[in-house]
Amino acid sequence: MKYENIPSNDIISKTAKALEANNIKVFIAENSKDAKKKILELIPEGAEVMNMTSMTLDAINLSKEIEESGKFNSVRKKLMSMDRKTQNKEMQKLGTAPDFVIGSVHAVTQDGKVMIASASGSQLPAYAYGSEKVIWVVGAQKIVKNFDEGLKRIYEHSLPLESERAKIAYGVPGSAVNKLLIVNNEIKPGRITMIIVKEKLGF
């Protein structure tokens, strides 16, 4: 499929340089194993970590590591023990400003823009501002030429796949691009790190 091809090393390097120029630190991993190893090096043991819902994180078995290893203070694990009906406000606060947030994105342009679509918007506050440290794990197939191609990737590729996942996972009719975060630049150097993996990961 058009949006599942791994670009050349030259394009990956060009994209990484553009991201670095926009204050997003980049590591390039040859495979999922290397990516997971790098992530675990970046997070101190005992740190408060929120792993967002992500097919990419699940694919490299990182969600399970964060939630079940006992090495980290898992925000998601805490949220799962709470009652949405009576503790909704507290849950929202916990999810929007964890010390570390880990997830993925839907498109990365060759000139260094990052695009994340969401139905609920639950992951966006932490990415945009709330978390002290943001780590994105990104399959290299998500690199696109420009912003317009990024939008096409989101609507023509990511959304249909996420809709099918949502039907099974949540029993809903499908998903939607209700909110869209575009990161052009990060004003706080060192806050955001992206690990680009030379494998097809996620949507």
trRosetta pair geometry for C-beta under 8 A, 3 or more apart (Angstrom, degrees):
i j d omega theta_ij theta_ji phi_ij phi_ji
1 4 4.4 68 64 10 94 116
1 5 7.8 -147 84 -31 51 77
1 157 7.1 134 146 -122 132 114
2 5 7.0 -51 -173 -4 29 109
2 157 7.6 -126 73 -74 90 129
3 141 6.6 92 153 158 56 101
3 142 7.9 34 177 -106 93 45
3 144 7.8 -15 -128 -86 92 105
3 153 4.9 142 -127 -131 136 93
3 156 7.3 149 -24 92 142 99
3 157 4.0 -59 56 -81 155 166
3 158 7.9 -100 137 -38 153 74
4 141 5.0 -2 -155 -166 35 147
4 157 7.8 -175 -46 -154 80 136
4 200 5.5 30 -169 -129 88 135
5 141 6.0 139 64 -129 27 93
6 140 5.0 55 -142 89 82 116
6 141 5.6 -61 -78 -71 55 78
6 198 6.1 70 -160 -168 134 69
6 199 7.3 -28 -91 -110 132 15
6 200 6.6 -107 -58 -56 96 80
7 11 3.9 -78 153 80 131 138
7 12 5.8 161 85 -48 104 79
7 15 7.9 95 72 -14 150 134
7 140 6.1 -126 32 158 82 107
7 141 7.8 155 -14 -106 75 38
7 143 5.2 -69 2 76 138 130
8 11 4.9 97 57 7 78 99
8 12 7.1 -140 98 -2 43 87
9 12 5.5 -54 -147 39 35 114
9 13 6.1 36 155 -19 68 107
10 13 5.8 -56 -148 38 28 110
10 14 6.2 31 153 -21 64 107
11 14 5.5 -50 -143 36 32 114
11 15 6.3 34 156 -19 64 106
11 110 6.4 -69 -162 -113 88 117
11 143 6.3 138 139 129 111 146
12 15 5.8 -56 -149 37 29 111
12 16 6.3 31 152 -21 64 107
12 28 6.3 94 152 -126 122 132
12 140 5.7 -29 -100 -138 117 126
12 143 6.7 -137 -97 -37 63 165
12 196 6.1 167 -158 132 104 145
12 198 7.0 -18 -100 -92 163 94
13 16 5.6 -52 -146 34 32 114
13 17 6.5 33 155 -19 64 104
13 28 7.7 -31 -85 -59 63 157
14 17 5.9 -56 -153 34 29 111
14 18 6.6 27 151 -17 63 107
14 110 5.8 9 113 -166 113 99
15 18 5.7 -56 -150 36 33 111
15 19 6.4 33 153 -19 66 106
15 108 6.1 81 -174 129 130 114
15 109 7.6 -177 -129 113 100 33
15 110 5.0 -86 -86 -127 86 54
15 112 7.0 160 -163 -74 58 58
15 143 5.2 -83 -74 -134 165 126
15 196 7.3 119 97 -94 122 161
16 19 5.7 -55 -149 36 31 112
16 20 6.3 33 153 -21 65 106
16 26 4.2 -170 -149 115 90 156
16 28 6.1 -55 -81 -55 149 111
16 196 6.5 -113 -80 14 101 144
17 20 5.6 -52 -147 35 32 113
17 21 6.5 35 152 -22 63 104
18 21 5.6 -51 -151 32 33 114
18 22 6.7 18 152 -7 63 108
18 109 7.8 -85 116 102 148 76
18 110 6.4 103 10 154 157 45
18 111 5.1 -152 -159 -164 148 28
18 112 3.2 -143 139 -46 94 103
19 22 5.7 -68 -154 46 34 103
19 24 4.2 -70 174 74 93 114
19 26 5.1 93 85 -52 130 127
19 108 7.3 -15 -74 -167 124 122
19 112 4.6 -179 -72 -131 44 90
19 114 7.6 66 -119 -52 106 105
19 194 6.1 -70 175 39 154 138
20 23 7.8 55 -176 -69 33 14
20 24 6.7 -97 -79 69 30 61
20 25 6.9 50 -111 -114 77 35
20 26 5.7 -89 -58 13 90 108
20 112 7.9 -102 27 -117 43 128
21 112 6.1 -97 59 -75 96 168
22 112 4.4 152 -4 154 132 131
22 113 7.8 150 -80 -78 174 44
22 183 7.9 124 145 137 132 88
22 184 6.7 -130 -148 149 133 47
22 185 4.5 -123 -160 -109 89 66
22 186 6.7 91 142 11 78 74
23 185 6.0 66 29 -173 109 75
23 186 4.2 -132 101 65 111 87
23 187 7.1 117 74 -71 166 9
23 188 7.4 135 160 71 138 31
23 189 5.0 -106 -145 -97 107 66
23 191 7.7 30 147 34 108 92
23 192 7.3 85 123 44 78 104
24 112 7.2 167 33 -164 122 98
24 114 7.1 126 -89 -32 165 133
24 183 7.5 95 -70 128 133 129
24 186 5.7 114 -68 2 74 125
24 192 4.8 -41 -123 99 80 115
24 193 7.3 151 -176 -108 68 20
24 194 5.5 27 160 -4 114 113
25 190 6.6 40 -32 -115 130 42
25 192 6.8 168 25 97 77 56
25 193 4.5 -30 75 -109 106 75
25 194 7.1 165 84 23 52 65
26 193 7.5 167 -81 -161 27 62
26 194 5.2 -17 -107 69 75 93
26 195 7.6 149 -158 -94 55 30
26 196 6.3 8 -164 -4 105 108
27 38 5.4 -170 118 -176 158 155
27 193 7.0 18 0 -180 100 106
27 194 7.6 -173 31 94 64 48
27 195 4.9 -16 68 -113 99 77
27 196 7.4 -177 88 27 47 68
28 195 7.8 161 -95 -162 18 58
28 196 5.1 -23 -112 69 69 99
28 198 7.2 49 178 -39 93 99
29 32 7.7 92 128 -88 132 15
29 34 4.1 173 -159 99 100 107
29 35 3.9 166 80 -69 171 76
29 38 6.1 -132 -81 4 120 138
29 195 5.6 27 -12 177 119 103
29 196 7.0 175 24 84 74 44
29 197 4.7 -22 71 -106 108 72
29 198 6.9 -150 93 7 55 78
30 34 5.3 70 42 16 79 153
30 197 8.0 -9 84 -154 14 65
30 198 5.6 -29 -147 37 37 122
31 34 5.3 97 56 12 68 100
31 35 7.1 -125 106 -7 37 93
31 197 6.8 43 -164 -165 13 100
31 198 6.9 -48 -68 62 47 86
31 199 5.8 67 -134 -39 57 129
32 35 5.4 -57 -147 36 34 114
32 36 6.3 33 158 -19 68 104
32 59 6.8 -113 -122 126 140 93
32 60 4.4 -161 -168 -109 106 98
32 197 6.2 49 -82 -162 52 146
32 199 5.9 -54 -43 45 85 156
32 201 6.9 137 -91 -85 103 129
33 36 6.0 -54 -150 35 28 108
33 37 6.5 29 152 -19 62 108
33 60 7.9 -168 -67 -149 31 99
34 37 5.6 -55 -149 36 32 114
34 38 6.4 33 154 -20 66 105
34 197 7.8 157 72 -123 94 92
35 38 5.9 -57 -151 35 30 110
35 39 6.5 31 153 -20 65 105
35 60 6.0 -78 85 -127 116 158
35 137 5.8 95 171 -143 128 112
35 195 5.1 130 -143 142 93 135
35 197 4.6 -29 -63 -88 143 118
36 39 5.7 -53 -149 33 33 113
36 40 6.4 26 157 -14 66 108
36 60 4.9 -172 -65 162 109 118
36 61 7.0 8 -108 64 149 83
36 62 5.7 -157 -121 -77 96 99
36 65 7.5 125 -163 -8 114 161
37 40 6.1 -61 -151 39 28 107
37 41 6.6 31 150 -22 63 107
38 41 5.6 -56 -153 33 33 115
38 42 6.6 31 151 -22 65 108
38 195 5.7 150 90 -115 135 138
39 42 5.7 -61 -154 33 33 112
39 43 6.7 10 158 -6 68 109
39 62 6.4 -2 89 -127 158 137
39 102 6.9 69 -159 -131 127 137
39 135 6.0 116 -132 161 94 149
39 137 6.7 -27 -72 -74 134 119
39 195 6.5 -88 -64 -11 89 157
40 43 6.2 -61 -139 42 34 99
40 65 7.2 -73 -86 152 116 147
42 133 7.8 -178 155 167 107 140
42 135 6.2 131 103 -95 147 139
42 193 6.4 -136 -145 69 155 163
43 47 5.3 -132 -177 47 86 143
43 49 6.2 23 -152 -85 141 133
43 72 6.7 -7 147 -99 131 127
43 100 5.7 72 -120 -148 105 173
43 102 7.9 -43 -66 -56 137 129
43 135 7.6 -77 -58 -16 103 153
44 47 4.7 110 66 -45 80 114
45 71 5.1 -80 -135 -174 88 92
45 72 7.1 -115 -148 -75 46 63
46 71 7.4 -83 -43 169 45 55
46 72 6.9 -144 -75 -119 5 41
46 73 6.4 33 -179 -24 48 97
47 72 5.8 -29 63 -136 69 92
47 73 6.5 -127 111 28 27 94
47 99 5.8 -127 -176 93 92 134
47 100 5.5 47 143 -3 127 130
48 72 7.6 131 -113 178 14 88
48 73 4.4 -40 -96 82 59 120
48 75 6.3 64 179 -53 87 100
48 98 5.3 -148 134 -165 101 87
48 99 4.1 103 63 16 100 112
48 100 6.6 157 89 23 58 81
49 66 5.3 -116 108 -152 133 117
49 72 4.7 -18 19 173 125 138
49 73 6.7 132 14 68 71 61
49 74 6.2 -31 70 -106 88 51
49 75 6.5 -144 92 2 35 93
49 98 6.5 81 -154 157 14 136
49 99 7.2 -56 -70 68 46 89
49 100 4.5 -24 -108 76 74 112
49 101 7.6 156 -160 -90 58 27
49 102 6.5 8 -172 -2 105 111
50 74 7.9 110 -97 -166 41 53
50 75 3.9 -33 -85 54 85 135
50 76 6.0 120 -145 -41 64 83
50 94 7.8 149 -86 145 128 79
50 95 6.3 132 -143 -136 151 58
50 98 3.8 163 -11 4 112 159
50 100 7.1 175 25 92 64 59
50 101 4.9 -17 68 -111 100 75
50 102 7.3 176 89 25 51 69
50 126 6.5 -98 72 -132 140 168
50 131 7.4 -127 40 -93 115 129
51 54 7.2 -104 170 23 86 112
51 57 5.7 154 -173 -177 116 162
51 62 6.8 -179 -130 121 140 95
51 63 5.1 172 131 -117 149 70
51 66 4.6 139 -30 61 133 160
51 67 7.0 -92 34 -44 131 93
51 74 7.6 -31 9 -143 100 94
51 76 5.7 -55 50 -15 79 141
51 101 7.9 157 -89 -161 26 53
51 102 4.9 -23 -110 68 71 104
51 103 7.0 145 -165 -73 52 67
52 57 7.6 144 67 -7 62 147
52 101 6.6 41 -33 -177 104 98
52 102 6.9 -159 13 87 79 49
52 103 3.5 1 45 -90 123 123
52 104 7.8 -140 77 17 114 62
52 122 7.8 158 -137 104 103 95
52 123 4.3 54 -134 -115 142 126
52 126 7.7 -173 -64 63 118 137
53 103 7.9 22 56 -126 37 109
53 123 7.4 -121 36 -57 79 128
54 57 4.0 78 80 8 114 103
54 58 6.6 180 95 -7 61 83
54 63 7.3 177 56 -65 87 116
54 102 7.9 -106 18 125 150 76
54 103 5.0 172 -58 -150 138 69
54 104 4.7 129 -150 9 128 105
54 137 7.6 110 146 56 149 105
54 202 6.5 -35 178 -107 83 132
55 58 5.6 -56 -147 41 34 113
55 59 6.1 43 152 -31 67 105
55 104 7.7 -65 54 35 66 150
55 165 7.2 -101 -69 -107 123 160
55 201 7.6 170 112 166 85 68
55 202 4.3 137 81 -120 98 73
55 203 5.9 81 38 -14 142 87
56 59 5.6 -52 -149 28 29 114
56 60 6.9 3 160 1 62 104
56 103 7.8 94 58 175 117 47
56 104 4.0 96 29 -60 144 150
56 137 5.2 177 140 96 127 104
56 138 7.2 -29 -138 -99 162 30
56 139 6.3 -146 -115 -23 113 97
56 201 4.5 73 -128 144 86 109
56 202 3.5 -35 -58 -44 87 128
57 60 6.5 -70 -151 46 30 92
57 62 4.5 -91 -161 65 80 109
57 63 4.6 95 131 -47 112 90
57 102 6.6 108 -100 127 132 107
57 103 6.9 -63 -36 -124 127 41
57 104 6.8 -149 -29 -27 84 106
57 137 6.5 122 -77 47 69 135
58 61 7.4 28 -175 -81 35 33
58 62 7.8 -88 -61 43 19 72
58 63 5.3 -10 -83 8 63 132
59 201 5.1 -173 77 -146 152 91
59 202 6.5 -128 -2 -50 136 68
60 137 6.9 -100 19 163 146 156
60 197 8.0 -148 -70 -87 137 166
60 201 7.0 1 -38 -135 102 138
61 64 5.5 -41 -172 39 73 116
61 65 6.4 85 133 -28 77 102
62 65 5.2 -54 -150 34 41 117
62 66 6.3 38 155 -19 72 103
62 102 7.0 -108 139 137 134 145
62 137 7.3 142 9 -12 160 162
63 66 6.1 -58 -152 35 29 107
63 67 6.2 8 160 -4 65 116
63 76 7.9 -42 -159 69 90 165
64 67 6.1 -68 -139 47 27 101
64 68 5.3 -26 -178 24 68 122
64 69 7.9 95 133 -39 64 85
65 68 7.1 -68 -110 52 11 81
65 69 5.1 14 -167 -32 56 127
65 71 7.8 -21 169 38 81 121
66 69 7.2 -2 -73 17 8 106
66 72 5.5 -43 -152 59 66 146
66 74 5.6 124 146 -107 81 105
66 76 7.3 67 114 31 118 122
66 102 7.0 -163 -74 44 152 139
67 74 4.8 105 -115 -144 51 158
67 76 5.9 -61 -94 80 109 114
67 77 4.9 147 -148 -62 84 106
69 72 6.9 55 65 12 105 87
74 77 3.7 62 100 8 122 114
74 78 6.6 167 100 -12 68 81
75 78 5.6 -57 -154 37 36 112
75 79 6.2 38 150 -22 69 105
75 94 5.6 171 -161 161 109 102
75 95 6.7 147 149 -94 130 54
75 98 4.8 -91 -37 -97 155 134
76 79 5.5 -52 -146 35 34 113
76 80 6.4 37 155 -23 65 104
77 80 5.8 -52 -151 31 30 113
77 81 7.1 24 152 -16 60 106
78 81 6.0 -63 -159 34 35 108
78 82 6.9 34 148 -27 67 108
78 94 6.7 -123 97 -175 123 153
79 82 5.7 -59 -153 26 38 115
79 91 5.6 94 -135 -144 94 99
79 94 6.2 -177 -77 97 97 136
79 95 6.6 52 -89 -66 144 103
82 87 4.6 -100 179 84 113 145
82 90 7.1 -138 -158 91 151 112
82 91 5.5 -180 98 -80 147 110
83 86 4.6 22 98 38 122 97
83 87 5.2 103 63 12 70 104
84 87 7.0 -69 -99 60 16 75
84 88 5.5 50 -174 -85 59 86
84 91 6.6 -42 -111 13 63 164
85 88 7.0 -3 -132 -40 6 104
87 90 4.7 -52 -175 48 86 116
87 91 5.5 95 122 -30 88 99
88 91 5.6 -59 -148 37 29 113
88 92 6.4 32 156 -22 65 104
89 92 5.7 -51 -151 31 31 113
89 93 6.7 31 152 -17 63 104
90 93 5.7 -54 -152 35 34 112
90 94 6.5 35 152 -21 66 105
91 94 5.7 -53 -148 34 33 112
91 95 6.4 23 158 -13 65 111
92 95 6.1 -65 -149 41 28 106
92 96 6.2 18 161 -18 65 115
93 96 6.2 -66 -143 35 26 105
93 97 7.0 -32 179 28 62 105
94 97 7.9 -107 -157 51 16 70
94 98 7.1 38 170 -69 61 88
95 98 7.2 -20 -141 -30 26 103
95 122 6.1 -30 144 -179 143 96
95 125 7.8 89 115 60 80 116
95 126 6.9 -97 154 -41 60 125
96 125 4.0 -15 -145 98 100 137
96 126 5.6 -158 -159 -56 36 79
96 130 4.5 -149 153 -110 71 167
97 125 7.4 -58 -54 130 69 111
97 126 6.5 -165 -78 -104 28 81
97 130 3.8 -114 -88 -179 68 104
97 131 6.3 179 -148 -73 41 50
98 101 5.4 123 63 -68 109 82
98 126 6.2 10 29 -130 85 133
98 130 7.6 59 22 125 50 108
98 131 5.6 -4 69 -107 66 103
99 131 6.8 63 143 -154 12 82
99 132 5.2 -20 -157 31 58 120
99 133 6.7 17 150 26 66 96
100 131 6.5 68 -145 -170 13 123
100 132 7.2 -48 -68 63 49 89
100 133 4.8 -20 -109 73 73 107
100 134 7.9 166 -158 -84 55 26
100 135 6.9 8 -172 1 100 109
101 123 7.6 145 179 -159 132 83
101 126 4.2 123 -69 148 162 130
101 127 6.6 -116 102 -69 144 59
101 130 7.7 68 -30 84 142 97
101 131 4.1 -120 -3 -64 111 164
101 133 7.4 172 25 91 62 58
101 134 5.4 -14 66 -114 96 69
101 135 7.3 -179 91 30 49 69
102 135 4.7 -14 -109 70 80 104
102 136 7.8 172 -155 -83 53 29
102 137 7.1 29 -176 -11 95 104
103 123 5.8 87 -89 -163 171 139
103 127 7.1 -68 49 -76 132 114
103 135 7.9 131 23 85 49 62
103 136 6.3 -25 79 -113 64 69
103 137 7.6 -150 118 27 20 81
104 136 5.9 104 -125 -163 34 81
104 137 5.5 -56 -89 69 89 69
104 138 5.8 140 -151 -87 87 62
104 139 7.9 17 -151 1 135 79
104 201 7.6 -143 -119 118 149 107
104 202 5.3 -176 126 -52 169 176
105 108 6.3 87 93 -57 135 89
105 114 5.3 -74 -141 -173 163 99
105 115 6.4 114 175 70 109 44
105 116 4.8 -87 -132 -79 78 88
105 136 5.4 14 -20 -160 103 137
105 138 5.8 -15 40 -97 95 116
105 142 6.7 135 90 154 84 152
105 194 8.0 -29 4 -123 129 118
106 115 5.6 -68 68 104 92 88
106 116 5.9 133 7 -119 93 39
106 117 5.2 -1 -1 14 158 95
106 142 6.6 -164 165 -147 25 121
106 150 7.7 107 106 -173 89 87
106 153 6.7 162 151 113 91 106
106 154 5.0 67 136 -100 141 89
106 158 4.8 -3 -148 -85 117 169
106 203 6.9 -21 -123 104 85 87
107 114 7.7 159 89 -157 56 41
107 115 4.2 -2 60 54 97 118
107 142 5.6 -148 -109 179 36 89
107 143 8.0 112 -164 -118 61 15
107 144 5.1 -12 -162 5 109 127
107 149 7.6 176 -160 109 138 73
107 150 3.6 147 129 -144 150 90
107 151 7.8 -97 29 -39 165 28
107 153 4.8 128 -87 71 123 136
107 154 6.1 -83 -17 -50 124 91
107 158 7.9 -111 -41 -26 91 140
108 112 7.9 -16 -177 -133 88 25
108 113 7.3 170 -155 83 48 49
108 114 5.6 -10 -108 -107 78 69
108 115 7.4 -158 -72 21 35 79
108 138 6.1 55 -23 177 136 158
108 142 5.6 72 11 117 90 97
108 143 5.2 -39 76 -102 97 61
108 144 7.0 147 69 20 42 75
108 150 7.7 155 16 -108 9 119
108 194 7.5 115 -105 -170 146 156
108 196 7.7 -103 56 -99 165 113
109 112 6.6 -40 80 35 86 23
109 113 4.3 21 30 47 121 92
109 114 7.9 -127 15 -63 78 31
109 115 7.5 73 -27 -16 93 109
109 143 7.7 110 -128 -160 11 62
109 144 5.7 -42 -102 75 59 84
109 145 7.1 -11 -148 107 80 25
109 146 5.5 44 -146 -137 120 25
109 147 5.8 -24 -78 -63 150 54
109 149 7.6 126 -111 62 90 99
109 150 5.5 -65 -65 -48 95 129
110 143 6.6 73 -73 180 73 101
110 144 7.3 -116 -22 95 81 40
110 145 5.8 -21 2 -145 122 35
110 146 7.1 -44 33 -67 94 53
111 146 7.0 28 9 -115 113 71
112 184 8.0 71 111 -164 89 48
113 147 6.1 3 69 -85 156 91
113 150 7.1 -94 95 -33 112 165
113 182 6.2 -9 -177 -170 111 94
113 183 6.9 158 -162 78 59 55
113 184 5.7 -17 -114 -107 92 58
114 136 7.3 161 -152 10 143 176
114 182 7.2 152 79 -158 53 45
114 183 4.2 -6 57 54 105 106
114 194 7.5 -155 -96 -80 136 142
115 147 7.7 131 -61 -138 133 69
115 150 4.7 124 6 167 154 130
115 151 7.5 -123 -159 -69 161 54
115 154 6.5 -96 133 -56 128 130
115 180 6.9 -13 -165 -172 90 99
115 181 7.4 156 -154 84 41 57
115 182 5.6 -7 -103 -105 73 74
115 183 7.9 -148 -65 23 33 72
116 123 7.2 -107 162 99 137 116
116 124 6.7 169 101 -100 124 85
116 127 6.4 -5 35 120 165 172
116 180 7.3 159 83 -157 48 52
116 181 4.5 -7 60 58 100 104
116 183 7.7 37 1 -10 105 102
117 154 4.9 123 -32 -156 142 125
117 158 6.5 134 43 105 133 140
117 159 7.2 -54 116 -73 157 90
117 177 4.5 -51 -161 -125 125 97
117 179 7.4 146 -160 84 51 52
117 180 5.2 -17 -106 -105 70 80
117 181 8.0 -160 -74 24 26 69
118 121 4.9 131 104 -81 133 37
118 122 6.9 -162 -173 28 137 61
118 123 6.1 -166 -101 42 139 95
118 124 5.7 -123 10 -40 154 110
118 177 7.7 76 47 -142 28 53
118 178 6.7 -61 101 58 63 84
118 179 4.8 -23 67 68 96 99
118 180 7.5 178 23 -80 72 37
118 181 7.3 33 0 -5 114 100
119 162 7.9 -172 -34 141 115 131
119 166 7.5 73 -22 -102 160 153
119 175 4.9 -109 -65 -160 133 87
119 176 5.2 95 -120 54 90 69
119 177 7.5 -71 -82 -88 57 20
119 178 5.3 69 -154 10 40 112
119 179 7.7 52 142 23 2 86
120 178 7.2 58 -60 57 17 135
120 179 7.7 -48 96 20 22 124
121 124 4.9 -51 -165 20 70 126
121 125 7.6 66 153 -25 90 84
121 178 6.8 -88 -39 95 95 106
121 179 4.1 43 -84 31 100 161
122 125 8.0 -56 -176 16 30 97
123 126 6.3 -67 -169 43 52 107
123 127 6.1 45 145 -19 81 116
124 127 5.6 -63 -146 41 36 111
124 128 5.7 25 165 -17 74 113
124 179 6.1 -90 -29 128 157 132
124 181 4.7 172 -136 -49 108 134
125 128 6.0 -62 -138 41 26 104
125 129 6.5 -54 -173 50 62 88
125 130 4.7 47 140 -20 87 130
126 129 7.9 -110 -141 62 13 47
126 130 4.4 -65 -103 66 47 115
126 131 4.3 47 -172 -27 86 109
126 134 7.2 146 139 -99 82 100
127 130 8.0 25 19 35 30 90
127 131 7.3 15 -71 24 25 117
127 134 5.7 92 -131 -131 57 139
127 181 6.2 104 92 124 131 166
127 183 7.4 -106 152 -57 106 130
128 181 5.9 -127 -68 -143 107 132
128 183 7.4 -157 -109 -85 66 99
131 134 5.4 118 84 -69 126 79
132 191 7.2 -126 168 -136 41 88
133 191 6.4 -149 -111 -161 44 53
133 192 8.0 159 -164 -86 50 32
133 193 7.5 1 -173 7 93 104
134 191 6.2 36 18 145 95 80
134 192 4.5 -16 70 -110 112 75
134 193 7.1 171 91 28 60 62
135 192 7.9 169 -80 -158 31 52
135 193 5.1 -12 -111 69 72 100
135 194 7.8 158 -162 -90 49 31
135 195 7.1 16 -175 -6 93 104
136 192 7.2 11 -2 -171 106 97
136 193 7.3 -176 28 94 68 51
136 194 4.6 -17 68 -112 104 78
136 195 7.1 -174 92 26 54 66
137 194 7.9 168 -83 -159 21 58
137 195 5.1 -14 -113 64 66 106
137 197 6.6 24 -177 -19 85 121
137 201 7.1 -60 136 115 99 150
138 142 5.4 -100 -173 52 100 135
138 194 5.9 -4 7 -171 124 104
138 195 6.9 159 25 80 72 52
138 196 5.3 -30 76 -106 100 61
138 197 6.8 172 83 16 43 81
138 201 7.5 159 171 70 22 115
138 202 8.0 -77 -136 45 44 134
139 142 5.6 103 74 -11 75 100
139 197 5.5 -44 -105 68 48 101
139 199 5.8 -80 -133 91 94 61
139 200 5.2 59 -178 -154 140 26
139 201 3.2 178 -64 39 115 78
139 202 5.6 -175 0 37 121 87
140 143 5.8 -20 -174 -4 62 114
140 196 5.5 72 -86 175 81 98
140 197 6.3 -129 -25 83 83 45
140 198 5.1 14 -10 -112 142 44
140 199 7.1 101 17 30 95 28
140 200 7.9 -74 53 -77 72 46
141 200 4.7 31 -16 -113 141 79
141 201 7.7 162 27 29 105 53
142 153 7.3 123 -147 159 64 151
142 202 7.6 -3 -54 82 127 108
143 196 7.6 38 -55 -142 116 128
144 149 4.1 -172 173 110 120 111
144 150 4.8 175 62 -72 147 66
144 152 8.0 158 -147 56 148 93
144 153 5.5 -127 -71 -25 141 141
145 149 4.8 77 45 14 87 155
146 149 5.3 96 53 15 64 101
146 150 7.0 -110 111 -9 37 94
147 150 5.3 -53 -151 31 33 118
147 151 6.7 34 153 -19 66 99
147 182 7.9 26 -133 -137 111 134
148 151 5.8 -49 -154 31 34 110
148 152 6.6 33 149 -16 64 104
149 152 5.4 -51 -149 37 38 114
149 153 6.3 45 150 -25 66 101
150 153 5.6 -50 -149 31 32 114
150 154 6.6 32 153 -19 63 103
151 154 5.7 -54 -152 34 33 112
151 155 6.3 12 160 -3 68 110
152 155 6.3 -65 -141 48 29 97
152 156 5.2 -4 174 8 70 124
152 157 7.9 57 133 -2 65 97
153 156 6.7 -61 -115 52 16 91
153 157 5.1 -35 -165 35 58 123
153 158 6.3 54 141 -14 74 104
154 157 7.3 -14 -54 53 5 80
154 158 5.0 -38 -138 42 44 125
154 159 6.3 60 154 -32 61 98
154 177 6.2 76 149 -97 118 142
154 180 7.5 53 178 -119 168 118
155 158 7.7 12 -23 50 15 85
155 159 5.4 -1 -138 6 34 137
155 177 6.6 -66 -89 -12 79 147
156 159 7.5 63 1 36 12 103
156 160 7.4 -14 173 -5 30 115
157 160 6.9 -75 -159 35 16 100
157 161 6.7 0 161 -5 57 116
157 203 7.0 167 134 180 86 84
158 161 6.1 -73 -154 44 29 107
158 162 5.9 22 159 -16 71 114
158 203 4.4 109 -131 141 74 110
159 162 5.8 -59 -138 41 28 108
159 163 6.1 35 159 -26 65 105
159 175 6.4 -149 -155 87 70 105
159 176 7.5 31 -147 -126 114 25
159 177 6.0 -64 -92 -39 124 101
160 163 5.6 -52 -147 31 30 115
160 164 6.7 29 156 -17 62 102
161 164 5.9 -54 -155 34 33 109
161 165 6.6 31 149 -17 65 106
161 203 4.5 -177 88 -122 136 124
162 165 5.4 -53 -147 38 37 113
162 166 6.0 39 154 -23 69 106
162 175 4.5 -47 120 37 103 157
162 203 5.8 -161 -53 73 87 175
163 166 5.7 -53 -144 36 29 111
163 167 6.6 38 154 -26 62 101
163 174 3.6 3 -153 -157 107 96
163 175 4.5 -130 -86 25 62 83
164 167 5.8 -47 -152 25 32 115
164 168 7.0 21 155 -9 61 105
164 174 7.9 3 -50 -123 36 85
165 168 6.1 -67 -159 41 33 104
165 169 5.7 14 157 -8 72 119
165 175 7.7 8 61 -27 86 130
165 203 8.0 -113 -11 -47 140 140
166 169 5.8 -61 -128 48 30 102
166 170 5.3 -26 -171 31 71 113
166 172 5.4 -42 148 58 104 110
166 174 6.1 96 74 -160 123 30
166 175 4.5 138 -8 -53 153 96
167 170 7.5 -55 -99 55 8 73
167 171 7.1 41 -172 -116 44 19
167 172 6.4 -109 -98 67 46 56
167 173 7.1 -14 -100 -180 92 14
167 174 6.2 -7 -59 -85 98 54
172 175 7.6 86 94 -69 127 54
177 180 6.0 25 177 -64 105 103
183 186 6.7 11 -176 -62 117 83
183 192 7.5 136 174 -104 156 172
186 189 7.3 130 104 -85 102 34
186 191 5.5 -152 172 59 133 112
186 192 4.8 -159 -75 14 161 122
188 191 4.1 62 93 -30 107 131
197 201 5.7 35 73 -2 134 137
